[in-house]
Amino acid sequence: MAKNILICGVGGQGTVLAAKVLSQAALSCGERVLSAETIGMAQRGGSVVSHVRIGNDVFSPLIPKGQADIIIAFEAAEAVRNISYLKPDGTVIINDKIIQPVTASLTGKTFSTATMIDFLKNSFKNVIVVNTDEFCNKLGSTKVANIVLLGAACKTGLIDREQLKDALKLLVKPEFYELNVKALEVTL
């Protein structure tokens, strides 16, 4: 049975690394993995969506709409923008932070995190909101918010924390490994 995980955010938040960690964790267990990224026009600040599909019955790297088991959203507006991918009984893991798009800044309009999170909570029963700033402050680094969100996603049972630790060992520099492991465990 396939596991479909969609990771979304904006450029510079570590969405691509998170997708690589998930993919490597599954590959190391002998599972078949297909993944793809769609990256917006701006490297930093543009929309980034990573599709990770795990299982022997997966034949395309892109998750069909309505088939994601989990959406891991690094930013509230991106969660709402990509919500059509979520299964009716799927889970949304969402960072409670919003990054105002450049277009909003130019027009003087603002997006409300609370409005977006309320919409998600009213539309889906499985919504986990994570205050990554709080956890990152405890860890002393804002660069591990992506791994904090992966740790929170382990609560769904579809992602194994120990497998992610093994993948991190292969993908991050040795001097950052312990920090990333702490980030995986901080939401326990």
C-alpha positions as MATLAB code, in Angstrom:
seq = 'MAKNILICGVGGQGTVLAAKVLSQAALSCGERVLSAETIGMAQRGGSVVSHVRIGNDVFSPLIPKGQADIIIAFEAAEAVRNISYLKPDGTVIINDKIIQPVTASLTGKTFSTATMIDFLKNSFKNVIVVNTDEFCNKLGSTKVANIVLLGAACKTGLIDREQLKDALKLLVKPEFYELNVKALEVTL';
ca = [
       0.000    0.000    0.000;
       1.396    3.383   -1.022;
       2.259    6.243    1.312;
       1.868    9.661   -0.271;
       3.479   12.614    1.475;
       3.345   16.149    0.113;
       5.738   18.714    1.557;
       5.075   22.363    0.786;
       6.591   25.686    1.733;
       8.595   28.499    0.232;
      12.152   28.557   -1.047;
      14.819   28.512    1.641;
      12.802   26.615    4.268;
      14.374   23.206    3.683;
      11.476   21.451    1.976;
      13.734   19.720   -0.550;
      16.036   18.385    2.189;
      13.006   17.125    4.126;
      11.837   15.246    1.023;
      15.303   13.755    0.561;
      15.389   12.598    4.192;
      11.972   10.927    3.826;
      13.001    9.309    0.551;
      16.319    8.056    1.911;
      14.622    6.621    5.017;
      12.273    4.572    2.832;
      15.015    3.528    0.372;
      17.188    2.300    3.239;
      14.344   -0.012    4.257;
      14.163   -1.465    0.763;
      10.998    0.375   -0.211;
      10.357    1.782   -3.653;
      10.355    5.594   -3.693;
       9.440    8.106   -6.363;
       9.684   11.820   -5.709;
       9.544   15.119   -7.521;
       9.793   18.794   -6.707;
       8.092   21.767   -8.241;
       9.919   24.952   -7.437;
       8.483   28.430   -7.954;
      10.082   31.177   -9.974;
      12.105   32.602   -7.070;
      14.649   30.418   -5.300;
      14.020   32.133   -1.980;
      10.413   33.004   -1.306;
       8.862   31.118   -4.212;
       6.473   28.223   -3.731;
       8.112   24.789   -3.341;
       6.200   21.511   -3.384;
       7.807   18.091   -2.987;
       5.937   14.881   -3.698;
       7.217   11.721   -1.970;
       5.536    8.444   -2.896;
       6.546    5.231   -1.165;
       5.405    1.717   -2.078;
       5.517   -0.992   -4.714;
       2.233    0.143   -6.250;
       3.525    3.639   -7.077;
       4.231    4.335  -10.744;
       4.332    8.134  -10.955;
       6.294   10.621   -8.840;
       3.406   13.089   -8.597;
       0.673   12.538   -6.035;
      -2.781   12.678   -7.612;
      -5.169   15.230   -6.124;
      -7.041   13.832   -3.144;
      -4.462   11.076   -2.482;
      -1.913   12.550   -0.022;
      -1.865   10.762    3.323;
       0.043   13.652    4.872;
       0.701   17.245    3.925;
       3.654   18.716    5.790;
       3.299   22.466    5.390;
       6.224   24.680    6.296;
       4.015   27.726    5.833;
       0.272   28.243    6.421;
      -0.649   29.763    3.047;
       1.109   26.913    1.223;
      -0.950   24.399    3.228;
      -4.155   26.043    2.023;
      -2.838   26.359   -1.539;
      -2.067   22.611   -1.704;
      -4.950   21.221    0.366;
      -6.629   19.684   -2.697;
      -3.962   16.951   -2.603;
      -5.064   15.690    0.840;
      -7.212   12.579    1.283;
     -10.461   13.211    3.166;
      -9.019   11.329    6.162;
      -5.453   12.606    5.681;
      -3.371   14.605    8.131;
      -2.019   18.132    7.836;
       1.126   18.983    9.799;
       1.397   22.763    9.692;
       3.912   25.285   10.884;
       1.986   28.051   12.646;
       4.124   30.673   10.961;
       3.166   32.604    7.860;
       5.535   34.232    5.428;
       3.904   37.182    3.741;
       4.193   36.882   -0.043;
       5.907   39.694   -1.906;
       2.635   40.521   -3.678;
       0.925   41.063   -0.318;
       3.757   43.299    0.829;
       3.547   45.383   -2.344;
      -0.219   45.856   -2.090;
      -0.275   46.445    1.667;
      -2.461   43.385    2.277;
      -1.614   40.762    4.880;
      -2.409   37.099    5.329;
      -3.604   35.859    8.705;
      -2.107   32.641   10.035;
      -5.064   32.181   12.382;
      -7.553   32.434    9.506;
      -5.686   29.812    7.495;
      -5.290   27.424   10.426;
      -8.963   27.853   11.387;
      -9.959   27.021    7.814;
      -7.856   23.838    7.903;
      -9.159   22.776   11.326;
     -12.763   23.366   10.237;
     -12.246   21.444    6.985;
     -10.199   18.450    8.198;
     -10.204   16.478   11.421;
      -6.481   15.595   11.473;
      -4.587   18.869   11.792;
      -1.421   19.147   13.864;
      -0.172   22.705   14.387;
       3.502   23.055   15.284;
       5.145   26.186   16.674;
       8.517   25.656   15.024;
       9.859   28.968   16.354;
       9.372   27.761   19.941;
      11.111   24.435   19.271;
      13.912   26.021   17.243;
      14.556   28.519   20.053;
      14.953   25.577   22.465;
      17.417   23.994   20.054;
      19.309   27.224   19.376;
      18.904   27.094   15.594;
      16.207   28.150   13.156;
      17.771   25.971   10.451;
      16.145   22.769   11.726;
      12.474   23.787   11.451;
      12.146   21.327    8.552;
      13.325   18.450   10.732;
      11.072   19.570   13.613;
       8.117   19.220   11.223;
       9.297   15.758   10.123;
       9.450   14.770   13.798;
       5.876   15.968   14.274;
       4.828   13.923   11.226;
       6.117   10.784   12.963;
       3.052   11.070   15.236;
       0.907    9.855   12.324;
       2.555    6.431   12.373;
       3.305    6.599    8.633;
       6.832    7.853    9.200;
       9.379    6.110   11.428;
      11.611    8.341   13.566;
      14.498    5.830   13.722;
      14.554    5.487    9.936;
      14.714    9.278    9.644;
      17.695    9.363   12.025;
      19.511    6.860    9.821;
      18.738    8.942    6.741;
      19.986   12.107    8.438;
      23.288   10.375    9.145;
      23.718    9.917    5.386;
      22.462   13.340    4.281;
      23.655   15.987    6.741;
      27.196   16.973    7.640;
      28.451   15.075   10.705;
      28.744   18.271   12.748;
      24.997   18.904   12.316;
      23.759   15.355   12.887;
      23.127   15.615   16.657;
      21.261   18.913   16.252;
      19.025   17.344   13.614;
      18.344   14.293   15.816;
      17.323   16.639   18.643;
      15.041   18.423   16.188;
      13.374   15.112   15.285;
      12.733   14.375   18.953;
      11.762   17.819   20.267;
       8.032   17.345   19.501;
       7.731   14.022   21.399;
];
